[in-house]
Amino acid sequence: MDLENAKAQMRKGVLEMCVLAVISEGETYPPEIMKRLEWTNLIVKEGTLYPLLIRLKNDGLVDYIWREGEKGPPRKYFTVSEQGLQFLTELTEGWHQLVHSVNQTLKGSAAAPTENDHKRKRKMEAPPKPLKIEPLPPDS
């Protein structure tokens, strides 16, 4: 298996959530989104970002408005819609559940628990909600 391809697929899987998170911070335009993501070491190219923004717009998750640029032509500035904020909230919850599950697995906690483990775990924390991981539709 190609390690770089596997890493790229992981990043691609969370890109929608990250773009929504950046836009949710305030009205922004694509080069600012790319800069913000680059600052967090999540490098995104225009050829990836623009189709994603169009898909988010078509799904009603973001809106945009044309604004005159200080220098040059008008720019599309994006904002997150109410539906987009709700979607981001649910994605974020799912992300935290996934990270928790993966971390537990990587730590070896996914091995078959013993009776003592069950008792101890019940005292320590409630188990995370089960994840519903389904394949993405072909056009994603």
N, CA, C and O atoms as CSV, one atom per row, in Angstrom:
chain,resi,resn,atom,element,x,y,z
A,1,MET,N,N,0.844,-1.183,0.000
A,1,MET,CA,C,0.000,0.000,0.000
A,1,MET,C,C,0.889,1.246,0.000
A,1,MET,O,O,1.934,1.272,0.651
A,2,ASP,N,N,0.477,2.252,-0.717
A,2,ASP,CA,C,1.210,3.503,-0.832
A,2,ASP,C,C,0.890,4.399,0.365
A,2,ASP,O,O,-0.244,4.853,0.517
A,3,LEU,N,N,1.884,4.654,1.212
A,3,LEU,CA,C,1.690,5.434,2.428
A,3,LEU,C,C,1.219,6.856,2.124
A,3,LEU,O,O,0.297,7.353,2.771
A,4,GLU,N,N,1.836,7.506,1.154
A,4,GLU,CA,C,1.444,8.886,0.827
A,4,GLU,C,C,0.001,8.944,0.340
A,4,GLU,O,O,-0.722,9.885,0.668
A,5,ASN,N,N,-0.424,7.964,-0.429
A,5,ASN,CA,C,-1.805,7.926,-0.898
A,5,ASN,C,C,-2.758,7.736,0.286
A,5,ASN,O,O,-3.812,8.369,0.344
A,6,ALA,N,N,-2.390,6.872,1.221
A,6,ALA,CA,C,-3.229,6.645,2.401
A,6,ALA,C,C,-3.358,7.934,3.216
A,6,ALA,O,O,-4.449,8.265,3.681
A,7,LYS,N,N,-2.258,8.658,3.391
A,7,LYS,CA,C,-2.298,9.932,4.120
A,7,LYS,C,C,-3.167,10.947,3.380
A,7,LYS,O,O,-3.941,11.676,4.000
A,8,ALA,N,N,-3.038,10.992,2.065
A,8,ALA,CA,C,-3.831,11.934,1.264
A,8,ALA,C,C,-5.318,11.627,1.398
A,8,ALA,O,O,-6.134,12.545,1.475
A,9,GLN,N,N,-5.675,10.360,1.426
A,9,GLN,CA,C,-7.081,9.974,1.568
A,9,GLN,C,C,-7.625,10.386,2.932
A,9,GLN,O,O,-8.777,10.807,3.042
A,10,MET,N,N,-6.791,10.264,3.982
A,10,MET,CA,C,-7.233,10.706,5.312
A,10,MET,C,C,-7.492,12.207,5.306
A,10,MET,O,O,-8.514,12.661,5.821
A,11,ARG,N,N,-6.575,12.982,4.726
A,11,ARG,CA,C,-6.750,14.441,4.678
A,11,ARG,C,C,-7.978,14.801,3.861
A,11,ARG,O,O,-8.748,15.681,4.247
A,12,LYS,N,N,-8.163,14.130,2.742
A,12,LYS,CA,C,-9.311,14.405,1.870
A,12,LYS,C,C,-10.617,14.138,2.611
A,12,LYS,O,O,-11.607,14.837,2.397
A,13,GLY,N,N,-10.621,13.140,3.471
A,13,GLY,CA,C,-11.820,12.777,4.198
A,13,GLY,C,C,-12.281,13.830,5.192
A,13,GLY,O,O,-13.465,13.883,5.525
A,14,VAL,N,N,-11.370,14.669,5.671
A,14,VAL,CA,C,-11.744,15.693,6.651
A,14,VAL,C,C,-11.743,17.101,6.064
A,14,VAL,O,O,-12.016,18.069,6.774
A,15,LEU,N,N,-11.442,17.217,4.798
A,15,LEU,CA,C,-11.323,18.538,4.181
A,15,LEU,C,C,-12.626,19.324,4.234
A,15,LEU,O,O,-12.608,20.518,4.533
A,16,GLU,N,N,-13.742,18.691,3.954
A,16,GLU,CA,C,-15.026,19.376,3.977
A,16,GLU,C,C,-15.279,19.991,5.357
A,16,GLU,O,O,-15.702,21.143,5.459
A,17,MET,N,N,-15.022,19.234,6.396
A,17,MET,CA,C,-15.223,19.722,7.755
A,17,MET,C,C,-14.282,20.893,8.043
A,17,MET,O,O,-14.698,21.882,8.647
A,18,CYS,N,N,-13.039,20.794,7.624
A,18,CYS,CA,C,-12.066,21.857,7.885
A,18,CYS,C,C,-12.424,23.136,7.135
A,18,CYS,O,O,-12.302,24.229,7.687
A,19,VAL,N,N,-12.861,23.014,5.892
A,19,VAL,CA,C,-13.254,24.188,5.113
A,19,VAL,C,C,-14.466,24.853,5.757
A,19,VAL,O,O,-14.500,26.076,5.887
A,20,LEU,N,N,-15.451,24.070,6.157
A,20,LEU,CA,C,-16.613,24.635,6.849
A,20,LEU,C,C,-16.197,25.339,8.146
A,20,LEU,O,O,-16.722,26.403,8.476
A,21,ALA,N,N,-15.264,24.747,8.869
A,21,ALA,CA,C,-14.803,25.349,10.125
A,21,ALA,C,C,-14.141,26.698,9.867
A,21,ALA,O,O,-14.376,27.654,10.606
A,22,VAL,N,N,-13.323,26.783,8.832
A,22,VAL,CA,C,-12.659,28.047,8.504
A,22,VAL,C,C,-13.696,29.099,8.119
A,22,VAL,O,O,-13.639,30.233,8.594
A,23,ILE,N,N,-14.633,28.730,7.267
A,23,ILE,CA,C,-15.649,29.690,6.819
A,23,ILE,C,C,-16.543,30.109,7.988
A,23,ILE,O,O,-17.015,31.244,8.029
A,24,SER,N,N,-16.775,29.199,8.934
A,24,SER,CA,C,-17.653,29.526,10.067
A,24,SER,C,C,-17.063,30.602,10.964
A,24,SER,O,O,-17.785,31.199,11.763
A,25,GLU,N,N,-15.769,30.860,10.850
A,25,GLU,CA,C,-15.126,31.895,11.662
A,25,GLU,C,C,-15.472,33.299,11.169
A,25,GLU,O,O,-15.276,34.276,11.892
A,26,GLY,N,N,-15.979,33.401,9.958
A,26,GLY,CA,C,-16.355,34.702,9.414
A,26,GLY,C,C,-16.231,34.712,7.908
A,26,GLY,O,O,-15.582,33.852,7.313
A,27,GLU,N,N,-16.859,35.693,7.307
A,27,GLU,CA,C,-16.868,35.824,5.853
A,27,GLU,C,C,-15.431,35.787,5.314
A,27,GLU,O,O,-14.556,36.503,5.800
A,28,THR,N,N,-15.211,34.954,4.321
A,28,THR,CA,C,-13.863,34.783,3.782
A,28,THR,C,C,-13.920,34.397,2.310
A,28,THR,O,O,-14.960,33.964,1.813
A,29,TYR,N,N,-12.809,34.556,1.625
A,29,TYR,CA,C,-12.759,34.167,0.224
A,29,TYR,C,C,-11.696,33.082,0.048
A,29,TYR,O,O,-10.840,32.909,0.916
A,30,PRO,N,N,-11.743,32.346,-1.076
A,30,PRO,CA,C,-10.917,31.142,-1.235
A,30,PRO,C,C,-9.423,31.284,-0.934
A,30,PRO,O,O,-8.879,30.421,-0.246
A,31,PRO,N,N,-8.726,32.330,-1.412
A,31,PRO,CA,C,-7.301,32.394,-1.052
A,31,PRO,C,C,-7.066,32.479,0.463
A,31,PRO,O,O,-6.071,31.953,0.962
A,32,GLU,N,N,-7.963,33.131,1.190
A,32,GLU,CA,C,-7.835,33.185,2.651
A,32,GLU,C,C,-8.067,31.797,3.261
A,32,GLU,O,O,-7.400,31.412,4.221
A,33,ILE,N,N,-9.013,31.060,2.695
A,33,ILE,CA,C,-9.281,29.692,3.183
A,33,ILE,C,C,-8.028,28.844,2.990
A,33,ILE,O,O,-7.615,28.121,3.896
A,34,MET,N,N,-7.427,28.936,1.805
A,34,MET,CA,C,-6.227,28.139,1.531
A,34,MET,C,C,-5.077,28.529,2.459
A,34,MET,O,O,-4.340,27.661,2.926
A,35,LYS,N,N,-4.917,29.832,2.733
A,35,LYS,CA,C,-3.861,30.285,3.652
A,35,LYS,C,C,-4.081,29.733,5.048
A,35,LYS,O,O,-3.147,29.256,5.692
A,36,ARG,N,N,-5.319,29.801,5.510
A,36,ARG,CA,C,-5.629,29.317,6.862
A,36,ARG,C,C,-5.365,27.821,6.971
A,36,ARG,O,O,-4.792,27.361,7.958
A,37,LEU,N,N,-5.775,27.068,5.970
A,37,LEU,CA,C,-5.535,25.629,5.995
A,37,LEU,C,C,-4.048,25.320,5.896
A,37,LEU,O,O,-3.553,24.402,6.549
A,38,GLU,N,N,-3.340,26.088,5.079
A,38,GLU,CA,C,-1.891,25.888,4.946
A,38,GLU,C,C,-1.202,26.158,6.286
A,38,GLU,O,O,-0.249,25.464,6.641
A,39,TRP,N,N,-1.678,27.161,7.031
A,39,TRP,CA,C,-1.113,27.498,8.324
A,39,TRP,C,C,-1.226,26.318,9.287
A,39,TRP,O,O,-0.392,26.161,10.178
A,40,THR,N,N,-2.253,25.492,9.109
A,40,THR,CA,C,-2.435,24.309,9.956
A,40,THR,C,C,-1.820,23.057,9.335
A,40,THR,O,O,-2.064,21.944,9.799
A,41,ASN,N,N,-1.026,23.243,8.290
A,41,ASN,CA,C,-0.353,22.147,7.567
A,41,ASN,C,C,-1.306,21.259,6.783
A,41,ASN,O,O,-0.982,20.107,6.493
A,42,LEU,N,N,-2.460,21.772,6.442
A,42,LEU,CA,C,-3.398,21.065,5.586
A,42,LEU,C,C,-3.378,21.799,4.239
A,42,LEU,O,O,-4.125,22.754,4.028
A,43,ILE,N,N,-2.530,21.343,3.354
A,43,ILE,CA,C,-2.317,22.021,2.075
A,43,ILE,C,C,-3.444,21.648,1.116
A,43,ILE,O,O,-3.723,20.471,0.888
A,44,VAL,N,N,-4.088,22.684,0.555
A,44,VAL,CA,C,-5.195,22.488,-0.368
A,44,VAL,C,C,-4.913,23.302,-1.624
A,44,VAL,O,O,-4.523,24.467,-1.553
A,45,LYS,N,N,-5.114,22.681,-2.752
A,45,LYS,CA,C,-4.908,23.373,-4.025
A,45,LYS,C,C,-6.228,23.926,-4.531
A,45,LYS,O,O,-7.299,23.441,-4.168
A,46,GLU,N,N,-6.139,24.946,-5.373
A,46,GLU,CA,C,-7.343,25.561,-5.937
A,46,GLU,C,C,-8.227,24.529,-6.620
A,46,GLU,O,O,-9.451,24.578,-6.499
A,47,GLY,N,N,-7.611,23.595,-7.339
A,47,GLY,CA,C,-8.355,22.577,-8.067
A,47,GLY,C,C,-9.142,21.645,-7.166
A,47,GLY,O,O,-10.044,20.948,-7.630
A,48,THR,N,N,-8.812,21.624,-5.893
A,48,THR,CA,C,-9.556,20.844,-4.905
A,48,THR,C,C,-10.571,21.726,-4.187
A,48,THR,O,O,-11.710,21.315,-3.965
A,49,LEU,N,N,-10.159,22.928,-3.828
A,49,LEU,CA,C,-11.011,23.804,-3.029
A,49,LEU,C,C,-12.238,24.303,-3.786
A,49,LEU,O,O,-13.350,24.238,-3.263
A,50,TYR,N,N,-12.055,24.794,-4.998
A,50,TYR,CA,C,-13.187,25.389,-5.712
A,50,TYR,C,C,-14.326,24.403,-5.980
A,50,TYR,O,O,-15.485,24.759,-5.766
A,51,PRO,N,N,-14.048,23.184,-6.436
A,51,PRO,CA,C,-15.155,22.226,-6.589
A,51,PRO,C,C,-15.837,21.901,-5.257
A,51,PRO,O,O,-17.049,21.689,-5.213
A,52,LEU,N,N,-15.060,21.862,-4.176
A,52,LEU,CA,C,-15.634,21.611,-2.853
A,52,LEU,C,C,-16.561,22.760,-2.457
A,52,LEU,O,O,-17.656,22.519,-1.947
A,53,LEU,N,N,-16.139,23.997,-2.683
A,53,LEU,CA,C,-16.978,25.148,-2.362
A,53,LEU,C,C,-18.273,25.138,-3.179
A,53,LEU,O,O,-19.338,25.476,-2.661
A,54,ILE,N,N,-18.184,24.759,-4.428
A,54,ILE,CA,C,-19.384,24.669,-5.274
A,54,ILE,C,C,-20.330,23.604,-4.719
A,54,ILE,O,O,-21.540,23.816,-4.649
A,55,ARG,N,N,-19.774,22.465,-4.328
A,55,ARG,CA,C,-20.602,21.390,-3.766
A,55,ARG,C,C,-21.259,21.836,-2.457
A,55,ARG,O,O,-22.436,21.560,-2.223
A,56,LEU,N,N,-20.493,22.525,-1.605
A,56,LEU,CA,C,-21.053,23.033,-0.351
A,56,LEU,C,C,-22.167,24.040,-0.617
A,56,LEU,O,O,-23.180,24.045,0.082
A,57,LYS,N,N,-21.986,24.887,-1.619
A,57,LYS,CA,C,-23.007,25.871,-1.991
A,57,LYS,C,C,-24.256,25.152,-2.509
A,57,LYS,O,O,-25.372,25.471,-2.101
A,58,ASN,N,N,-24.067,24.194,-3.399
A,58,ASN,CA,C,-25.202,23.448,-3.961
A,58,ASN,C,C,-25.961,22.665,-2.899
A,58,ASN,O,O,-27.161,22.432,-3.039
A,59,ASP,N,N,-25.272,22.260,-1.844
A,59,ASP,CA,C,-25.908,21.526,-0.748
A,59,ASP,C,C,-26.541,22.459,0.283
A,59,ASP,O,O,-27.139,21.996,1.255
A,60,GLY,N,N,-26.413,23.766,0.074
A,60,GLY,CA,C,-27.015,24.728,0.994
A,60,GLY,C,C,-26.235,24.936,2.277
A,60,GLY,O,O,-26.772,25.481,3.242
A,61,LEU,N,N,-24.974,24.511,2.308
A,61,LEU,CA,C,-24.174,24.615,3.521
A,61,LEU,C,C,-23.417,25.934,3.614
A,61,LEU,O,O,-23.075,26.380,4.709
A,62,VAL,N,N,-23.154,26.556,2.471
A,62,VAL,CA,C,-22.500,27.858,2.452
A,62,VAL,C,C,-23.242,28.779,1.491
A,62,VAL,O,O,-23.947,28.326,0.589
A,63,ASP,N,N,-23.071,30.062,1.702
A,63,ASP,CA,C,-23.591,31.083,0.800
A,63,ASP,C,C,-22.415,31.954,0.402
A,63,ASP,O,O,-21.361,31.915,1.036
A,64,TYR,N,N,-22.595,32.740,-0.647
A,64,TYR,CA,C,-21.539,33.684,-0.993
A,64,TYR,C,C,-22.146,34.978,-1.498
A,64,TYR,O,O,-23.302,35.045,-1.915
A,65,ILE,N,N,-21.319,35.991,-1.441
A,65,ILE,CA,C,-21.702,37.303,-1.936
A,65,ILE,C,C,-20.490,37.862,-2.685
A,65,ILE,O,O,-19.344,37.658,-2.284
A,66,TRP,N,N,-20.767,38.563,-3.771
A,66,TRP,CA,C,-19.691,39.208,-4.523
A,66,TRP,C,C,-19.366,40.537,-3.846
A,66,TRP,O,O,-20.268,41.315,-3.538
A,67,ARG,N,N,-18.091,40.796,-3.617
A,67,ARG,CA,C,-17.647,42.065,-3.046
A,67,ARG,C,C,-16.527,42.623,-3.929
A,67,ARG,O,O,-15.707,41.881,-4.470
A,68,GLU,N,N,-16.520,43.938,-4.055
A,68,GLU,CA,C,-15.446,44.589,-4.799
A,68,GLU,C,C,-14.119,44.334,-4.086
A,68,GLU,O,O,-14.027,44.425,-2.862
A,69,GLY,N,N,-13.108,44.018,-4.866
A,69,GLY,CA,C,-11.785,43.829,-4.290
A,69,GLY,C,C,-11.097,45.171,-4.111
A,69,GLY,O,O,-11.364,46.115,-4.854
A,70,GLU,N,N,-10.208,45.257,-3.123
A,70,GLU,CA,C,-9.458,46.496,-2.919
A,70,GLU,C,C,-8.566,46.759,-4.126
A,70,GLU,O,O,-8.408,47.896,-4.573
A,71,LYS,N,N,-7.997,45.693,-4.631
A,71,LYS,CA,C,-7.150,45.773,-5.817
A,71,LYS,C,C,-7.612,44.655,-6.741
A,71,LYS,O,O,-7.493,43.479,-6.399
A,72,GLY,N,N,-8.122,45.000,-7.875
A,72,GLY,CA,C,-8.515,43.974,-8.821
A,72,GLY,C,C,-10.002,43.736,-8.872
A,72,GLY,O,O,-10.795,44.552,-8.404
A,73,PRO,N,N,-10.376,42.598,-9.451
A,73,PRO,CA,C,-11.795,42.304,-9.694
A,73,PRO,C,C,-12.552,41.937,-8.418
A,73,PRO,O,O,-11.946,41.697,-7.373
A,74,PRO,N,N,-13.893,41.895,-8.516
A,74,PRO,CA,C,-14.700,41.462,-7.366
A,74,PRO,C,C,-14.352,40.028,-6.965
A,74,PRO,O,O,-13.851,39.244,-7.771
A,75,ARG,N,N,-14.629,39.706,-5.704
A,75,ARG,CA,C,-14.336,38.374,-5.170
A,75,ARG,C,C,-15.600,37.789,-4.553
A,75,ARG,O,O,-16.482,38.508,-4.085
A,76,LYS,N,N,-15.658,36.450,-4.569
A,76,LYS,CA,C,-16.730,35.745,-3.865
A,76,LYS,C,C,-16.301,35.550,-2.425
A,76,LYS,O,O,-15.267,34.943,-2.148
A,77,TYR,N,N,-17.103,36.070,-1.512
A,77,TYR,CA,C,-16.862,35.874,-0.087
A,77,TYR,C,C,-17.897,34.884,0.437
A,77,TYR,O,O,-19.099,35.054,0.232
A,78,PHE,N,N,-17.414,33.856,1.112
A,78,PHE,CA,C,-18.267,32.769,1.588
A,78,PHE,C,C,-18.605,32.929,3.061
A,78,PHE,O,O,-17.795,33.411,3.853
A,79,THR,N,N,-19.823,32.513,3.414
A,79,THR,CA,C,-20.278,32.416,4.796
A,79,THR,C,C,-20.970,31.063,4.960
A,79,THR,O,O,-21.439,30.474,3.986
A,80,VAL,N,N,-21.027,30.581,6.191
A,80,VAL,CA,C,-21.708,29.312,6.462
A,80,VAL,C,C,-23.178,29.610,6.735
A,80,VAL,O,O,-23.502,30.528,7.489
A,81,SER,N,N,-24.058,28.836,6.125
A,81,SER,CA,C,-25.497,28.982,6.356
A,81,SER,C,C,-25.864,28.342,7.689
A,81,SER,O,O,-25.045,27.660,8.305
A,82,GLU,N,N,-27.101,28.567,8.130
A,82,GLU,CA,C,-27.582,27.912,9.358
A,82,GLU,C,C,-27.507,26.388,9.212
A,82,GLU,O,O,-27.102,25.681,10.135
A,83,GLN,N,N,-27.900,25.905,8.046
A,83,GLN,CA,C,-27.826,24.461,7.774
A,83,GLN,C,C,-26.370,23.997,7.830
A,83,GLN,O,O,-26.078,22.905,8.318
A,84,GLY,N,N,-25.461,24.834,7.328
A,84,GLY,CA,C,-24.034,24.502,7.346
A,84,GLY,C,C,-23.482,24.447,8.758
A,84,GLY,O,O,-22.656,23.589,9.070
A,85,LEU,N,N,-23.937,25.367,9.625
A,85,LEU,CA,C,-23.490,25.343,11.019
A,85,LEU,C,C,-23.951,24.072,11.725
A,85,LEU,O,O,-23.197,23.465,12.485
A,86,GLN,N,N,-25.192,23.678,11.466
A,86,GLN,CA,C,-25.711,22.440,12.061
A,86,GLN,C,C,-24.923,21.233,11.552
A,86,GLN,O,O,-24.563,20.340,12.319
A,87,PHE,N,N,-24.667,21.224,10.249
A,87,PHE,CA,C,-23.907,20.138,9.635
A,87,PHE,C,C,-22.493,20.075,10.221
A,87,PHE,O,O,-21.989,18.993,10.524
A,88,LEU,N,N,-21.860,21.242,10.379
A,88,LEU,CA,C,-20.517,21.298,10.961
A,88,LEU,C,C,-20.522,20.782,12.394
A,88,LEU,O,O,-19.612,20.058,12.796
A,89,THR,N,N,-21.534,21.149,13.163
A,89,THR,CA,C,-21.647,20.670,14.545
A,89,THR,C,C,-21.725,19.146,14.575
A,89,THR,O,O,-21.042,18.500,15.370
A,90,GLU,N,N,-22.557,18.578,13.709
A,90,GLU,CA,C,-22.705,17.122,13.676
A,90,GLU,C,C,-21.441,16.439,13.160
A,90,GLU,O,O,-21.054,15.383,13.660
A,91,LEU,N,N,-20.795,17.043,12.155
A,91,LEU,CA,C,-19.528,16.485,11.662
A,91,LEU,C,C,-18.476,16.496,12.761
A,91,LEU,O,O,-17.727,15.534,12.925
A,92,THR,N,N,-18.425,17.590,13.509
A,92,THR,CA,C,-17.437,17.720,14.575
A,92,THR,C,C,-17.666,16.665,15.651
A,92,THR,O,O,-16.714,16.055,16.138
A,93,GLU,N,N,-18.921,16.451,16.021
A,93,GLU,CA,C,-19.226,15.399,16.998
A,93,GLU,C,C,-18.788,14.034,16.476
A,93,GLU,O,O,-18.182,13.246,17.202
A,94,GLY,N,N,-19.096,13.766,15.222
A,94,GLY,CA,C,-18.674,12.500,14.613
A,94,GLY,C,C,-17.163,12.373,14.567
A,94,GLY,O,O,-16.616,11.290,14.776
A,95,TRP,N,N,-16.486,13.489,14.291
A,95,TRP,CA,C,-15.022,13.488,14.245
A,95,TRP,C,C,-14.450,13.132,15.618
A,95,TRP,O,O,-13.540,12.309,15.718
A,96,HIS,N,N,-14.978,13.746,16.670
A,96,HIS,CA,C,-14.476,13.456,18.010
A,96,HIS,C,C,-14.716,11.990,18.387
A,96,HIS,O,O,-13.872,11.366,19.030
A,97,GLN,N,N,-15.852,11.453,17.990
A,97,GLN,CA,C,-16.124,10.039,18.248
A,97,GLN,C,C,-15.125,9.155,17.503
A,97,GLN,O,O,-14.601,8.185,18.050
A,98,LEU,N,N,-14.877,9.511,16.250
A,98,LEU,CA,C,-13.947,8.729,15.430
A,98,LEU,C,C,-12.533,8.782,16.008
A,98,LEU,O,O,-11.872,7.752,16.135
A,99,VAL,N,N,-12.073,9.983,16.356
A,99,VAL,CA,C,-10.736,10.135,16.932
A,99,VAL,C,C,-10.621,9.323,18.215
A,99,VAL,O,O,-9.616,8.648,18.438
A,100,HIS,N,N,-11.646,9.386,19.057
A,100,HIS,CA,C,-11.633,8.608,20.300
A,100,HIS,C,C,-11.520,7.108,19.994
A,100,HIS,O,O,-10.707,6.405,20.594
A,101,SER,N,N,-12.330,6.637,19.069
A,101,SER,CA,C,-12.314,5.212,18.727
A,101,SER,C,C,-10.969,4.791,18.150
A,101,SER,O,O,-10.435,3.741,18.509
A,102,VAL,N,N,-10.429,5.601,17.266
A,102,VAL,CA,C,-9.127,5.285,16.662
A,102,VAL,C,C,-8.041,5.298,17.734
A,102,VAL,O,O,-7.204,4.396,17.779
A,103,ASN,N,N,-8.048,6.306,18.590
A,103,ASN,CA,C,-7.045,6.361,19.662
A,103,ASN,C,C,-7.132,5.152,20.577
A,103,ASN,O,O,-6.107,4.595,20.971
A,104,GLN,N,N,-8.347,4.742,20.920
A,104,GLN,CA,C,-8.511,3.562,21.763
A,104,GLN,C,C,-7.947,2.324,21.059
A,104,GLN,O,O,-7.300,1.483,21.682
A,105,THR,N,N,-8.200,2.231,19.771
A,105,THR,CA,C,-7.696,1.090,19.008
A,105,THR,C,C,-6.176,1.110,18.941
A,105,THR,O,O,-5.534,0.078,19.138
A,106,LEU,N,N,-5.599,2.269,18.668
A,106,LEU,CA,C,-4.144,2.379,18.558
A,106,LEU,C,C,-3.446,2.118,19.888
A,106,LEU,O,O,-2.315,1.633,19.909
A,107,LYS,N,N,-4.108,2.434,20.993
A,107,LYS,CA,C,-3.533,2.199,22.317
A,107,LYS,C,C,-3.661,0.741,22.736
A,107,LYS,O,O,-3.126,0.348,23.772
A,108,GLY,N,N,-4.355,-0.058,21.954
A,108,GLY,CA,C,-4.530,-1.449,22.310
A,108,GLY,C,C,-5.738,-1.695,23.184
A,108,GLY,O,O,-5.944,-2.815,23.653
A,109,SER,N,N,-6.540,-0.672,23.413
A,109,SER,CA,C,-7.717,-0.826,24.259
A,109,SER,C,C,-8.859,-1.527,23.544
A,109,SER,O,O,-9.903,-1.787,24.143
A,110,ALA,N,N,-8.669,-1.833,22.274
A,110,ALA,CA,C,-9.742,-2.472,21.527
A,110,ALA,C,C,-9.719,-3.986,21.689
A,110,ALA,O,O,-10.591,-4.679,21.164
A,111,ALA,N,N,-8.725,-4.505,22.414
A,111,ALA,CA,C,-8.676,-5.941,22.658
A,111,ALA,C,C,-9.903,-6.340,23.472
A,111,ALA,O,O,-10.489,-5.518,24.176
A,112,ALA,N,N,-10.275,-7.588,23.367
A,112,ALA,CA,C,-11.460,-8.066,24.085
A,112,ALA,C,C,-11.314,-7.754,25.567
A,112,ALA,O,O,-10.360,-8.197,26.206
A,113,PRO,N,N,-12.259,-6.992,26.117
A,113,PRO,CA,C,-12.158,-6.597,27.525
A,113,PRO,C,C,-12.474,-7.755,28.470
A,113,PRO,O,O,-13.222,-8.674,28.137
A,114,THR,N,N,-11.891,-7.678,29.631
A,114,THR,CA,C,-12.181,-8.657,30.676
A,114,THR,C,C,-13.310,-8.109,31.535
A,114,THR,O,O,-13.716,-6.960,31.364
A,115,GLU,N,N,-13.821,-8.916,32.456
A,115,GLU,CA,C,-14.893,-8.475,33.343
A,115,GLU,C,C,-14.440,-7.288,34.200
A,115,GLU,O,O,-15.211,-6.355,34.425
A,116,ASN,N,N,-13.193,-7.322,34.676
A,116,ASN,CA,C,-12.671,-6.206,35.476
A,116,ASN,C,C,-12.595,-4.927,34.656
A,116,ASN,O,O,-12.861,-3.842,35.171
A,117,ASP,N,N,-12.236,-5.048,33.389
A,117,ASP,CA,C,-12.178,-3.881,32.513
A,117,ASP,C,C,-13.560,-3.252,32.382
A,117,ASP,O,O,-13.692,-2.028,32.407
A,118,HIS,N,N,-14.589,-4.082,32.242
A,118,HIS,CA,C,-15.954,-3.561,32.120
A,118,HIS,C,C,-16.344,-2.765,33.353
A,118,HIS,O,O,-16.895,-1.669,33.244
A,119,LYS,N,N,-16.057,-3.319,34.528
A,119,LYS,CA,C,-16.412,-2.638,35.772
A,119,LYS,C,C,-15.673,-1.312,35.894
A,119,LYS,O,O,-16.260,-0.291,36.254
A,120,ARG,N,N,-14.380,-1.339,35.590
A,120,ARG,CA,C,-13.563,-0.137,35.689
A,120,ARG,C,C,-14.024,0.914,34.684
A,120,ARG,O,O,-14.121,2.096,35.014
A,121,LYS,N,N,-14.303,0.484,33.474
A,121,LYS,CA,C,-14.705,1.427,32.425
A,121,LYS,C,C,-16.042,2.076,32.773
A,121,LYS,O,O,-16.220,3.275,32.558
A,122,ARG,N,N,-16.989,1.294,33.309
A,122,ARG,CA,C,-18.290,1.857,33.670
A,122,ARG,C,C,-18.134,2.961,34.697
A,122,ARG,O,O,-18.862,3.954,34.667
A,123,LYS,N,N,-17.191,2.790,35.599
A,123,LYS,CA,C,-16.965,3.800,36.623
A,123,LYS,C,C,-16.297,5.039,36.029
A,123,LYS,O,O,-16.567,6.154,36.475
A,124,MET,N,N,-15.432,4.861,35.034
A,124,MET,CA,C,-14.632,5.954,34.499
A,124,MET,C,C,-15.392,6.816,33.495
A,124,MET,O,O,-15.365,8.043,33.587
A,125,GLU,N,N,-16.063,6.190,32.548
A,125,GLU,CA,C,-16.686,6.975,31.484
A,125,GLU,C,C,-17.778,6.190,30.788
A,125,GLU,O,O,-17.805,4.960,30.811
A,126,ALA,N,N,-18.668,6.930,30.173
A,126,ALA,CA,C,-19.683,6.294,29.339
A,126,ALA,C,C,-19.036,5.984,27.995
A,126,ALA,O,O,-18.202,6.759,27.528
A,127,PRO,N,N,-19.395,4.881,27.366
A,127,PRO,CA,C,-18.782,4.553,26.089
A,127,PRO,C,C,-19.220,5.553,25.018
A,127,PRO,O,O,-20.304,6.129,25.105
A,128,PRO,N,N,-18.374,5.754,24.012
A,128,PRO,CA,C,-18.754,6.675,22.940
A,128,PRO,C,C,-19.900,6.090,22.127
A,128,PRO,O,O,-20.121,4.879,22.114
A,129,LYS,N,N,-20.618,6.971,21.454
A,129,LYS,CA,C,-21.694,6.514,20.591
A,129,LYS,C,C,-21.094,5.672,19.465
A,129,LYS,O,O,-19.981,5.950,19.020
A,130,PRO,N,N,-21.817,4.643,18.994
A,130,PRO,CA,C,-21.301,3.849,17.885
A,130,PRO,C,C,-21.191,4.713,16.636
A,130,PRO,O,O,-22.017,5.596,16.403
A,131,LEU,N,N,-20.170,4.451,15.844
A,131,LEU,CA,C,-19.971,5.195,14.609
A,131,LEU,C,C,-20.693,4.516,13.468
A,131,LEU,O,O,-20.719,3.288,13.378
A,132,LYS,N,N,-21.270,5.305,12.610
A,132,LYS,CA,C,-21.900,4.777,11.411
A,132,LYS,C,C,-21.014,5.187,10.242
A,132,LYS,O,O,-21.154,6.279,9.692
A,133,ILE,N,N,-20.113,4.304,9.877
A,133,ILE,CA,C,-19.186,4.607,8.789
A,133,ILE,C,C,-19.702,3.918,7.536
A,133,ILE,O,O,-19.778,2.691,7.462
A,134,GLU,N,N,-20.047,4.724,6.571
A,134,GLU,CA,C,-20.548,4.205,5.312
A,134,GLU,C,C,-19.702,4.749,4.187
A,134,GLU,O,O,-19.136,5.834,4.319
A,135,PRO,N,N,-19.595,4.034,3.088
A,135,PRO,CA,C,-18.794,4.538,1.977
A,135,PRO,C,C,-19.403,5.812,1.402
A,135,PRO,O,O,-20.618,6.009,1.414
A,136,LEU,N,N,-18.512,6.674,0.896
A,136,LEU,CA,C,-18.977,7.899,0.250
A,136,LEU,C,C,-19.633,7.582,-1.068
A,136,LEU,O,O,-19.276,6.598,-1.715
A,137,PRO,N,N,-20.600,8.408,-1.488
A,137,PRO,CA,C,-21.193,8.206,-2.809
A,137,PRO,C,C,-20.125,8.397,-3.882
A,137,PRO,O,O,-19.133,9.085,-3.642
A,138,PRO,N,N,-20.307,7.800,-5.063
A,138,PRO,CA,C,-19.289,7.832,-6.106
A,138,PRO,C,C,-18.871,9.235,-6.537
A,138,PRO,O,O,-17.742,9.401,-6.999
A,139,ASP,N,N,-19.730,10.260,-6.411
A,139,ASP,CA,C,-19.377,11.594,-6.890
A,139,ASP,C,C,-18.613,12.411,-5.871
A,139,ASP,O,O,-18.329,13.579,-6.138
A,140,SER,N,N,-18.260,11.857,-4.705
A,140,SER,CA,C,-17.543,12.623,-3.663
A,140,SER,C,C,-16.075,12.623,-3.916
A,140,SER,O,O,-15.316,13.214,-3.147
